[in-house]
Amino acid sequence: MERFQTLQQLFKRYRRPGDLVFATVFLLVALFLLSQLGKQTVWASGTQLFAQPRFWPAVGVFGMVGFGTLHFLSSVASDRIAGRWQEVGFWLRGFEFVAWFLGYVWLVPYAGYLLATMGFMAVLTLRLGYRAPKTIGMAVLTGVGIVLLFRTFLQVRLPGGQLYHMLPEGWSSFMLTYF
Amino acid sequence: MELFLSSFHMLARLDVALALLVGSIGGVIIGAIPGVGAAVAIAILLPATFSFEPIVGLTALLGIYGSSMYGGAIPAILINTPGTAVNALTTYDGYPMTKRGQARRALSLAYSASFYGGVLAIICLIVLSPVLAWIAPMFGSREIFLAALLGIILVVLAHRGQVFAAGMLASLGIFLNSVGLEPVRYSRRFTFDQSWLASGVDLIVVVLGLFAISQAFLLLVDKDDAPHAQPVDGSLFSGLKELFQFKRVATVSSGFGVLMGMIPGVGEFTAQFMSYTYARRTSKTPEAFGDGSPEGLIASEASNNAVPGAAMIPLLALGIPGEALTAMMLSVFYVHNVVPGPGLFQDHMDFVVALYIVMLLLNVIVLVFLMFSTNWLTKIIQIPTRFLGVIILTLSFVGVYSLRNSFTDCAVASGFGILGLILKRLNLPIVPIVLGMVLGGIMEVKLRSAMARVHTPLDMVDRPIAAILFAAILLVLGLHIRTLVREHKARQDEPDHDIHDTQTR
């Protein structure tokens, strides 16, 4: 990290690899939304421009297209930075964890918040390459701590697990209330 | 006096005290862990606070907001990694001091400067309160519209070198806010016949995705790292005494923090750089800046800690958030049907004063906590980053799912998580999206109600405050164009730097 020379330099942000890919995708999405502006919004006759239902979506979409085009052109005109596709690969690797997260979300109403959280944290910790029993134990304990804080103590609204209904009467209502 | 008593009465409750304690200490811990930050913590806790009374929820969130920067100075000074994004400038002088064996002095000065900045901002708030209570009722629909417009323009122009990107992301925010059933004619806007889009895109879902889930993804995909900080020996109280040798720098820097905090869309970075430039220009040893200058460290920490207090001014007085964290807090007000703005100062001044007292107390709690627990915090910093990612992802679930128990919300938040991951990797700003959503909503409502009394364009600016705001918009745009022209004439090589690295946000 080089030291700055002027205040102006300090305020500036700089381009990173993959900028052109993002600029292109953003502009394409913006253009698609612009093509849908007439279909997806209505124009109310006898209403002032600023009160039109279409006005604010149009402000957003035109802004996206306008600034998106300028950003795209500045990316095209800039020197290429090495590592563009490695960077895109990095972004795509994020989708694996989207799957893990949504799997966890799907599991909670069935297994209950406590079991699903303990299982999710333990399995994801293993997936990330941690093998020491102490670390896995820490993950499970952290999961229990999170459940105790949010569900038991703060009573955050989360559905009770269907699995809890299979427990004896007293245990079932206890688990449904606190875990 | 009666007002203060009423405010104290509002705060004299166990749940408020607990929220203050947990928020302030939790904020320091969160700030000290690189890769978490106040935005992530507030986003996660936000839905949980909806079930509390406004004063309890806001106390907890203010605690995190006001204290995270204290904690963020620890890794910035000890391991050259800012705990929160706004501690980046602290690394410039803090870490060289550590390398010279002055870690204790640097930490002590950072805490003292942060305390000074934080307290001075709150004193300014208290002194300004009568003025705010006088001015706030002068803000009608058109003034609030113009103030929100000024905020959007400032947040775009503040991202120098990335104005186009900030503009397109702010526009995305405005667009996202307009999706769903519009409130007057109930026509559908960009719902693509999907029922889940009819209610619009929830701000909390977007915020959680962009700040918390994206940070989890970033940590999970990136290489594992466990920062290691050496413990610090000796008392940390000495900085309080040393700070008074540099009281001019501390006071001016805090002043910049207050001023920049009050202006929507500007915030900590601008305050820090103005303070740093001032401190360097007026220093007897300007060559030491960037190489372990105590004045540089004080300028950075005093100014950034003065911002949270001042940032509450546009939020409380006008209902206009100036940056992402106050935008999140705005939703706590709305959930409880407390509308921040001119009416709050007129009808609930005790509530406003109670918030000032909370901010004052949190600074005291944090300073005392840090004086005795810094070495313990250096151990917390050592959590492996991927493991931290697992924890943030698990906590994000509570934030999103507890809103409506909706799988769709979680899927949408994941989508914004990927967008946030890309933006952070590209070092593009996230804040314009959030402010675009919030200020876009405010502009839509206020412009519609203002237009009922506006017949010609000049009517829009025929009141004094509206005219001043309009002049400010023209001035900001004019100054920006002038700077661009000047820079173009004096072209010079521009070194790359990581000072705005959004990955730590």
HADDOCK unambig.tbl for C-alpha pairs under 7 A between the chains (distance, minus, plus):
assign (segid A and resid 1 and name CA) (segid B and resid 497 and name CA) 5.26 0.50 0.50
assign (segid A and resid 1 and name CA) (segid B and resid 498 and name CA) 6.71 0.50 0.50
assign (segid A and resid 2 and name CA) (segid B and resid 495 and name CA) 6.32 0.50 0.50
assign (segid A and resid 2 and name CA) (segid B and resid 496 and name CA) 6.82 0.50 0.50
assign (segid A and resid 2 and name CA) (segid B and resid 497 and name CA) 6.16 0.50 0.50
assign (segid A and resid 4 and name CA) (segid B and resid 495 and name CA) 6.92 0.50 0.50
assign (segid A and resid 7 and name CA) (segid B and resid 273 and name CA) 6.87 0.50 0.50
assign (segid A and resid 9 and name CA) (segid B and resid 494 and name CA) 6.71 0.50 0.50
assign (segid A and resid 11 and name CA) (segid B and resid 160 and name CA) 5.64 0.50 0.50
assign (segid A and resid 12 and name CA) (segid B and resid 159 and name CA) 6.94 0.50 0.50
assign (segid A and resid 12 and name CA) (segid B and resid 160 and name CA) 4.80 0.50 0.50
assign (segid A and resid 12 and name CA) (segid B and resid 161 and name CA) 4.78 0.50 0.50
assign (segid A and resid 13 and name CA) (segid B and resid 160 and name CA) 6.65 0.50 0.50
assign (segid A and resid 13 and name CA) (segid B and resid 161 and name CA) 5.48 0.50 0.50
assign (segid A and resid 13 and name CA) (segid B and resid 162 and name CA) 6.28 0.50 0.50
assign (segid A and resid 13 and name CA) (segid B and resid 500 and name CA) 6.43 0.50 0.50
assign (segid A and resid 14 and name CA) (segid B and resid 496 and name CA) 6.47 0.50 0.50
assign (segid A and resid 15 and name CA) (segid B and resid 426 and name CA) 6.84 0.50 0.50
assign (segid A and resid 16 and name CA) (segid B and resid 426 and name CA) 5.19 0.50 0.50
assign (segid A and resid 16 and name CA) (segid B and resid 427 and name CA) 7.00 0.50 0.50
assign (segid A and resid 19 and name CA) (segid B and resid 426 and name CA) 6.45 0.50 0.50
assign (segid A and resid 40 and name CA) (segid B and resid 189 and name CA) 5.45 0.50 0.50
assign (segid A and resid 40 and name CA) (segid B and resid 190 and name CA) 4.75 0.50 0.50
assign (segid A and resid 40 and name CA) (segid B and resid 192 and name CA) 6.82 0.50 0.50
assign (segid A and resid 41 and name CA) (segid B and resid 188 and name CA) 6.43 0.50 0.50
assign (segid A and resid 41 and name CA) (segid B and resid 189 and name CA) 4.86 0.50 0.50
assign (segid A and resid 41 and name CA) (segid B and resid 190 and name CA) 6.54 0.50 0.50
assign (segid A and resid 42 and name CA) (segid B and resid 187 and name CA) 6.96 0.50 0.50
assign (segid A and resid 50 and name CA) (segid B and resid 448 and name CA) 6.40 0.50 0.50
assign (segid A and resid 51 and name CA) (segid B and resid 448 and name CA) 5.52 0.50 0.50
assign (segid A and resid 53 and name CA) (segid B and resid 182 and name CA) 6.56 0.50 0.50
assign (segid A and resid 56 and name CA) (segid B and resid 178 and name CA) 6.36 0.50 0.50
assign (segid A and resid 56 and name CA) (segid B and resid 444 and name CA) 6.94 0.50 0.50
assign (segid A and resid 57 and name CA) (segid B and resid 175 and name CA) 5.20 0.50 0.50
assign (segid A and resid 57 and name CA) (segid B and resid 178 and name CA) 5.55 0.50 0.50
assign (segid A and resid 60 and name CA) (segid B and resid 171 and name CA) 4.52 0.50 0.50
assign (segid A and resid 60 and name CA) (segid B and resid 172 and name CA) 5.98 0.50 0.50
assign (segid A and resid 60 and name CA) (segid B and resid 174 and name CA) 5.06 0.50 0.50
assign (segid A and resid 60 and name CA) (segid B and resid 175 and name CA) 4.27 0.50 0.50
assign (segid A and resid 61 and name CA) (segid B and resid 171 and name CA) 6.86 0.50 0.50
assign (segid A and resid 61 and name CA) (segid B and resid 175 and name CA) 6.24 0.50 0.50
assign (segid A and resid 63 and name CA) (segid B and resid 168 and name CA) 6.09 0.50 0.50
assign (segid A and resid 63 and name CA) (segid B and resid 171 and name CA) 5.12 0.50 0.50
assign (segid A and resid 64 and name CA) (segid B and resid 168 and name CA) 4.58 0.50 0.50
assign (segid A and resid 64 and name CA) (segid B and resid 171 and name CA) 5.32 0.50 0.50
assign (segid A and resid 64 and name CA) (segid B and resid 172 and name CA) 6.10 0.50 0.50
assign (segid A and resid 67 and name CA) (segid B and resid 164 and name CA) 5.09 0.50 0.50
assign (segid A and resid 67 and name CA) (segid B and resid 165 and name CA) 6.85 0.50 0.50
assign (segid A and resid 67 and name CA) (segid B and resid 167 and name CA) 5.76 0.50 0.50
assign (segid A and resid 67 and name CA) (segid B and resid 168 and name CA) 4.87 0.50 0.50
assign (segid A and resid 68 and name CA) (segid B and resid 164 and name CA) 6.95 0.50 0.50
assign (segid A and resid 68 and name CA) (segid B and resid 168 and name CA) 5.48 0.50 0.50
assign (segid A and resid 70 and name CA) (segid B and resid 164 and name CA) 6.23 0.50 0.50
assign (segid A and resid 71 and name CA) (segid B and resid 164 and name CA) 5.20 0.50 0.50
assign (segid A and resid 71 and name CA) (segid B and resid 165 and name CA) 5.93 0.50 0.50
assign (segid A and resid 91 and name CA) (segid B and resid 422 and name CA) 6.21 0.50 0.50
assign (segid A and resid 93 and name CA) (segid B and resid 221 and name CA) 6.56 0.50 0.50
assign (segid A and resid 94 and name CA) (segid B and resid 217 and name CA) 5.75 0.50 0.50
assign (segid A and resid 94 and name CA) (segid B and resid 221 and name CA) 6.27 0.50 0.50
assign (segid A and resid 94 and name CA) (segid B and resid 418 and name CA) 6.66 0.50 0.50
assign (segid A and resid 97 and name CA) (segid B and resid 217 and name CA) 6.64 0.50 0.50
assign (segid A and resid 98 and name CA) (segid B and resid 414 and name CA) 6.00 0.50 0.50
assign (segid A and resid 102 and name CA) (segid B and resid 411 and name CA) 6.83 0.50 0.50
assign (segid A and resid 105 and name CA) (segid B and resid 407 and name CA) 6.69 0.50 0.50
assign (segid A and resid 121 and name CA) (segid B and resid 390 and name CA) 6.65 0.50 0.50
assign (segid A and resid 125 and name CA) (segid B and resid 387 and name CA) 6.81 0.50 0.50
assign (segid A and resid 156 and name CA) (segid B and resid 48 and name CA) 6.13 0.50 0.50
assign (segid A and resid 156 and name CA) (segid B and resid 402 and name CA) 6.42 0.50 0.50
assign (segid A and resid 157 and name CA) (segid B and resid 402 and name CA) 5.23 0.50 0.50
assign (segid A and resid 158 and name CA) (segid B and resid 402 and name CA) 5.70 0.50 0.50
assign (segid A and resid 158 and name CA) (segid B and resid 405 and name CA) 6.50 0.50 0.50
